[in-house]
């Protein structure tokens, strides 16, 4: 089995059934919207696919592939699991299992500005690992926030085929572009709808519901020195300490474009005696 479900369908460039502002905040680390979207996604999914969960197979939920820093979809996946597990509990079934596809590389290119071929070629340069023996015989639910060109699903299916994973697959999306006459860069219309500059980044980071994800880490590390200085002056120092830890964990210190800001973070750490 290999099926797909999406909650919202994007037909036009100016009318949507979800809030672009909420989506933008979600993409830059506001977990409150991750939980809101996950609840909506689960309710929509279960309304149409309840029979799938009547299986005796173990259920595994997986976000989009990442290395060390979670993507925004990871938080969507985490909260989806919360609602799924409560549903399974009510049915006296075992809880789902959280897993992931590991990736080994990263890139600085803004994915939302690319077409299908460019996206496919970009992620083709990456290497992935999945535990096929662990997934064998299970119902695997892959969760992502938005499907624009299908390159993510294409890549995951390619990985599953390369590893000869014998399981049932379900791809879930909060939103999906269904009008292919629209430019795929509409993804960045949603990404930047409410978070357009470093001032907005600081506002999001100062929310109690904020948590770092890959997108915001890359955004901050790619800032010019004046905007980077503005940000460090307007958020808690502990957040910048964590930013450095995350950057190193994802090997961003090996990317030339991020060197200056990582070095600044390192000097700050040394200044405070770390």
Secondary structure, DSSP 8 states (H G I E B T S, - for coil): -EEEEEEEEE-SSS--SS-HHHHHHHHTTBHHHHHHHHHHHHHHHHHHHGGGGG-SS-EEEE-S-BSSS--HHHHHHHHHHHHHHHHHHHTT----EEE--EE-----S-GGG--HHHHHHHHHTS-EE--HHHHTTSEEEEEEEEESSSHHHHHHHHHHHHTT--SEEEEEEEEEE--TTS-TTHHHHHHTSS--SHHHHHHHHTSTTB---HHHHHHHHTS-HHHHHHHHHHS-HHHHHHHHHHHHHTTGGG-GGGHHHHHHHHHHHHHTT-
